[in-house]
Amino acid sequence: MLFSLLMVAAAGMGTTAAAAISPHPARAAATTVPLDRVVPAPASVQPGGRPYTLGDDTRIRVPAGSWESRRIAGYLADLLRPATGYDLPVTTRGGNDGIVLRLGGRHARGLGAEGYRLTSGGRAVTITAARPAGLFRGVQTLRQLLPAAVERRTGRPGRPGPWRIAGGTIADRPRYAHRGAMLDVSRHFFTVAQVKRSIDQLAQYKINTLHLHLSDDQGWRIALASWPRLATYGGSTQVGGGPGGYYTKDDYREIVRYAADRYLTVIPEIDMPGHTNAALASYAELNCDGKAPPLYTGTSVGFSSLCVPKKVTYDFIDDVIREIAALTPGRYLHIGGDEAHSTSHQDYVAFMDRVQPVVAKYGKTVIGWHQLTGARPADGAVAQYWGYDKTGAPERAKVVDAAKRGTGIILSPADHAYLDMKYDKDSPLGTNWAGYVGVRRSYDWDPGDYLEGAPGEAILGVEAPLWSETLSTSAHLEYMTFPRLPALAELGWSPADTHDWAAFRERLAAQGPRWDAQGIHYYRSPEVPWPDGR
């Protein structure tokens, strides 16, 4: 019933809401973009000097012998060619003109793995970094310093510029190492092409982690040789009864590769012991009574559980983790652990004691939702906190105590970071169990002091989950993601002393024409002074 009402609301948004998620034509910028107009806010900006102007003789210069630098240069050229009409050849020949990508050297000192220095002047714009990831982050800044029309991929090539980049220097590096976004592909399935589109959008705001929620009550989304019915049967539906779908191993590898090319690491999640109806429906032997439940297409939570005492449960988990770990080059594997309301506390603790070593056995580090801290987190484990203002003090205390004992914390407070929360009472999509989450609420909190008593070094970063109970298209994903994702990206990247809502909303407004040019279906929040006044 809930799903039906939500889909009716989404289908009948009315003229105001429908206009809010329709892209609008971008207008070419007539002035040079100031260096401090970037999102996320850079650590240091020193404007001054002549701007650099792209021209038909501009080359992109990279160091010889660095294939990653050359690949990043090719990515940049592909971004700029459609709108400018320039050839922008990539060359390893030395020179101090054009767009110069540099690795190492004295200007890269202190930048870390993802930091960069961008210097713009009359002859060249130079991006320097210690690592290729830093060059890529610098490229995202460079594209924001060009007029919004540079983001167009279709239409007449060779649009008139001028394609200027303001003079001066940006020195920048992230505040937190983990800056993530989660996509729920279980409640509704999203194709490889749709996931790639999301990855490209996340990369623009220096997000470095894509957390894929691959299993839940409504669907299992990755094919595994050891338990094939998980995908073919467990992946055959979704919320509302649609056809569902799943990724083959090659599909998953392609997502991982595409993300890695944009310096995002994929973290796969297999939620357990709860949120497992799709698996239980696929294999009767995983149920304590040996009877498979029907597939589930609703939105309730907390009713399913793997059978903790059964040996076959751990054979199943070993196989699943082994196959997914082999496909995943990143460090982490997420085991869920939330809303296990049908698992007793004693069984939950026993289950986590058995499952966490399996993750380590296959060379991965455990991440779990913060309920893991109510058990015994393994050494080096990470807890992802999704509580909110109404979360009780005892539950928060468990998370803080675990942090003091060495458990890393990723912050995803639902009433600030959940992208599926409605913006306000009129939002046609999303849910509101954690309240309404407007753009300012997404932005106005500090990860550094959010969990009182947690050591600062325990906070690994922030992540923005997007649950898909009410979302079934890319337009839906974009409407809920933008403009809130850039707010959360800034919390993860920018120094705390740059935090200022009034300044941020102006910088955020300047992103609107870029999203228009890219065809992103964003919500035109009244909290943001969009350039066209709408």
N, C-alpha and C positions, 0 to 999 in steps of 0.2 A: 504493500500500500504506500509506504514512504517513497519507494522508487517511482511508482506511478505518478504520485503528486509532484515529485521533483521534475520528472520528465515533462509533465504537462506544463509546469511553470517554465521550464527551459524552452519548450516549443513555442509557448505563447508569451514571449518576453515583452511584447509591446514595442512601440516605436522608439521609446527612449532607450530601453535596454538593448534592443537590437542595434540601434545606432552605436551604442557604446562598445559593441564588440566587432564592429565593421571597420576595416582599415580605411584610412583617409589619404588622399593624395598628398605626397610630401611636396614642400615648397623649397626651392633652392635657397640656401643661406646666402645673404648678401655680405655678411661680415665674417671676419676670421674668428674662429671659436677660441675663447680665452683658455689658457692652460689649466685654469682651476675649475673648468666646467665639467670635468670628468667624473664618472661614477664607476667604481668606488673612488672616493676622494683620495688623491695621492698623498704620500707622507710629506713630501716637500715640493713646493712649486716656486720657481724663481723666474718670473716673466722678464722679457727684455730682449732687445736686438731685433734684427730684421726677420720677417717670416720666411719660411721656405715655401716655394711654389712648385707644385708638380707640373711637369711639362712633357711634351712628346719626346724629349731627349732624356728623361729621367730613367736611371737604371737602379736596380736593387743590388747592392754589393754585399757579398757574404764571404766569410773566410774560407780559403781553400781547405779541403779535407774534412769539413763538417757537413755530413749529409743532413743532419737535423736542421742546421741553419739554412741549408738550401731548401729543404722542404718547407720550413716556415716562410722563407722568402717567396716560394711558389704559392703558398696559401695567401700571402698578402697581395701578390700580383693578381691572383684570381679574384680577390675581393674588389680591387680597385679598377680593373680593366673594363668591366661592363659599363660603369657610369662615366669614366673619364675618356674611354676610347684609346688610351695610350697603350703602347706595347709593353712597357715596363719589363724589359728583359732582365733576367737574373744572371749575374756574372760573378766569378771569383777573381776577376782582375782588380788589382788595387786601385784606390782612388778615394778622394775625400769629398766627392760630390754625389748628389742623388740621395737615395735612401740607403743607409749603411747599417748593417747588422753585425755587431761585434761580440765575440765571446772572450771573456777574460780581460786581463790588463788591469792597470791601476784604477780605472774608473769603475771596475766591477767589484772592488773590495767592499765588503760589508753588505752586499746586496742579498746574500743567501741564495737558496735554490730557486726562488721565484721572483726575486727582485730585479729591477732594471733601472737604467738611467736613460732618459730621452733628452737629447739636446737638439734644438732646432735653430738654424740660422740661415743666412741668405744662400749659402752654397749647398747645404745638406741638412738632413735630419738623421741623427745617429741614435740607434738603440744599442746599448751595451748591457750585457748581463754575464753573470758567472756561469749560468747553465742555460740550455735551450728553453726550458720552461719559462725562464725570465724573459727571454726574447719574445716568446709567444704572448706573455702578459703585456709586454711593451707594445706589441702590435695592436692589441685591443685598445690601448690608450691612443695610439696613433690614429686609428680609424675614427675615434670619437673627436679628434681634433680637426678632422676634415668636415666640410659641410655635410648635412644629413643626406643630401641627394646622392652621396657616394655609396649609400647602401642599396641603391636600386640595382636589381639584377635583370630587369627586362626593360623594353622600350628602346628608343633610338640611342645608340652608343655615341660617345663623344659629346656629352652634354657640356655646354659652356661652363667654365669654372667661375671665378678662379678657384683652384684647388690649393688653398693656402693652409699652412700649419704655422701657428703663432710662434714667434721667437722666444727662446728661453730654455730652461732646464727643469725637468721633473726627475726627482730621485724617489724611488718607491719600492716598498717591499711589504709583504703581508703581516698583519698582526697575528693571525692564527694559521696554523698549518692545515687544518681541516676546514674547508669551506664547501659544504655539500648541498645537494638537492636530491630528494628522494622521489621516485616515480613509481606509483602503484600500478603495475600492469596486470594485477590479479583480479581486482573487482571489475575492471574493464580492460580488455587486451588492446595494446597499441603495437602497431607493426614496426618493423625495423626502420622503415623510412620515417615514421612518426617519431621514434626515439631519436634518430639522427637529427631531425629538425629541432627537437628539444635540446640536444647536446650543443648544437651551434648557437642557440640562444643563451644557454648557460655560460658558454665559453666567453661570450662578450663581456661578462661581468666578473671574470676571473674566478669563477667556480672551478674547483679542482677535483670534485668527487661526485660521481653519479651512483646513488644507492638505488638498486633495482629490487623492488618488493615482488619476488617471483612466485610466491605461493600464498594462498589464503583459502578460506572456506569456499570461495566462489570459483577458484580456478588455479590450476598448476600450469606454469608457463614455460617450462624448459624440458626438452626431451632428454631422457636418460636411458642408456642401453639396459641398465640393470633392472629398471622398473618401468617398462615402456607405457603401461596404461596410465601412469601419472599424467602424461601429456595427451595421449590420444583420447582418453576418457575424462580424466580430471580436468583437462584443458578445453573441454568441448562446450563450455557455456560460460556465462558471466552474469553480473547483476542484471536483472530484468529478463534473463533468458535468451540473450543474444548468442551468436555462434562461438564466442570466445576465440581461442587460438593459442598457439605456443611457438616458442623459438626452437628451431633445430640447433644442434651444437654449432653448425656453421653460422647460423643467424647470430647466436650469442657471441661467437668469436668476432664476427663483423662489427657488432656493437662495441665490443671491447677495443678492437683495433681503431675504429672511428673515434671513440672517446680518447684513446691514447694519443692519436695524432693531434688532438686539441688539448692535450695535457690534463685530461680528466681520468681518474682511476675509477673503474667500476667495482662497486662492492655488492655482491649478490646476497640477497636475504632469502632464507628458507625459514619461515616462521614456525616455531614449535615450542612447547607441546600443544598449545592451542592454535586456533586459526588453521586447522588441518582437515577440514571436511572434504576437500577435493581429493586429498590423499586417501582418507578413510573410505570414501566412496569408490575409489579405484581398486583398492585391495582389501577384501574382507578380513584377511588375517591380521591386519593392523588394528582391528577393533577388539576390545576386550571380550565381547560376546561372539566374535567371529562373523558378525553380520554387517554387511556394507550398508551405510545410510544412503539415501538418494542424493544426487547432486543438489547443490544449494544455490539459489539465485537471489536471495534476499540480502538484507544489510545488517541483520543482528550479529552480535559478537558474543564470544565467551561460552558457546555451547559445545564445542568440539575439543577433543583431547586425544593424543596418541596414548596407547596403553602402556603405561610406565613399567609394569611388572614383566611384560612379555619380552622374551629374548629376540623375537623377530623385529621388534621395534628398533633395536640397536643394530641389527643386521641392515635394516632399511636405512637408518641414519648414516651408518658407515659407508654404504654404497653411494648415497646421495652426496655426502660431503666429499667423498673421494672423487667422484666424477666432476662435480662443480669446481672443486679446488684445482683440478687438473686443467680446467678451461680458463681459470682466473689468475692472471699474473700478479694482481695486487696483493697486498699484505693481509687484508681482512676478509673474513666471512661472517656474515650477520646471521645469528640463529634466532632472532625474534625474542620470544619469551614474554610478550605482553598479553594481558587479558586472558590468562589461562584459568578462567573462573571454574572450569570443570575438572581441574586438576587440584588435588589437595596440596596444602603447603608442603607436607612431608614428601609427597611424590614429586612435587616440583623441584625441591632441593636435590632429591636423589637423581632425578632426570638430568638436571644441569651438571651434577657431579660426574655423570657418565658421558654426557655429550661434549662438554668442553675439551676433554682430552682427545676426543676424536678429531676435533678441529686442529688441535696442535699436531696430532699424528700426521696430518696431511699438509703441514707446513704453513698453516694460517693462524692468525690471531683472532680471538673471539670478539665480536661486538654483539651486544644484546640490548634490547630496550631496558629501561632503568629498573624494571622489576627483577632483573638479574641480581641486583644488589641485595634483594631479599633472600637470595641463596648464598652461594660461596663463589664469587667471581674468581676465575683463574688468575694466576699471576700474569700481568700485562693485559688483562681483558679491558674492554672499553664498554661503558654503559651510556646509552643514548637517552637523555632525559626528555620526556614528552609531557611532564606534568604542567600544571597551570596554576593560576591564583588560588583555585579552590582545592588544590592538592594538599592533603593533610600534612601537618608538621612531622609525624612519625615517618611517613613515606619519604619526605625530603631528607630527614635525618639519616635514613639508611644510605641515601645517595651520597650525602656529604661524608659520612663515616667511611664509605667505600673509597671515596676520593682521597681521604686522608691516609688510607692504607695502600694507595698506589693505583687504584682503578682510574683510568682516564675517562673523561666526561665529554660527550658531545651534547651541545645544548640545542634542543628543538622544542621549546615550550609552546604548547598548543595554542595558547592565546596570544602569541606573538609570531610564531614561526610556521604554523600550519597554513599552507597555501590553500587548503580546501575549505577553510572557514569563510563564511559569507562576509562580504565587506560591510553590509548593513542589512536592515530588514527587507530591503527591496531587491537584494541580490537574487537573480534567477537560478543560480547554481550554488552548490556547496551545502554545508551543514553549519549548525551554530551551537553545538553542544558545549564548546569552549567559549562561546560569546561571539560577538562580531569583531572582526579584525580588519580595521582600516589600514591605510598606508602608514599613518603616523604611529599606530600601535605596533606595526611590524618594525618600525625604525627606532622608536623611543624606549630602548632598554639597553643595558650594558652587559654583555656576556661576562665581563670581568668581575662583577659583583652580584650577578643574578642569584647564584646559590650561596647564600650567606654561610660562611665557615669553610667553604671548599677552597683548598689551596689553589692559588692562581695557576701554578704549573700543571694542575690536573685538568684544566679546561683546554681541551684540544682544539675546540672551534665550534662552529655553528652549522646547522643543517636545516633546510627548509623542506619538510615532507609535503607531498601532494597526493592525497588519497583520492581514489577515483570512483567512489560509490555513485556520484552524480555526474561524472565526467566521461564522455565517450568519444570525443573528437579532439583534434589538435586545436581547434578554435576554443573549445572548452578549457583545455589545459592552459592556453595562452591567456585567456580572460582571467583565470584565477592566479596565474603566475605574475603577470605584469599589471600594475607597476610594483608589486610587493617584493618580488625576488631581488631587484637591485638594492632595496633597503636592507635586506638581510645579507646580501653580498658585501655591502659596505661595512656592516658590523663585523664581518669576518676578516675583511682586508684592511680597513683604514685604521690609523691610530685613534685611540679614544679621544684625544684632544681635538680631532677634527669634527666630532659629533655635534651637529647643529641642525635642528629640524628646519629652521627658516632657510638656511643656505641649501640644505639637501633638497627641499621641495622645488627650489628654482633649478638646481642641476637636473633633478629628475624630470621636470617639465621639458627640458631641452632634449630629453631622450624621445619624447613623443614623435617628432617628425622622423626620427630614425626608425622607429617601429612602424610608422606609416609606410615608409619607403620599403621596408622588409615584408610588409603584409602581415604583421603580427596583430592579432585580434585582442588588443589590450582593453582594460577597463579604464575609462576616462574619469578617474576619481575626482570628485569635487574638492578634495583636499589639495590638489595639485594645480598650479596656475598654468595650464597648457597654453602654448603660444597662440593658438587661434581663438582663445577665450571661451572654448566650449567645455 
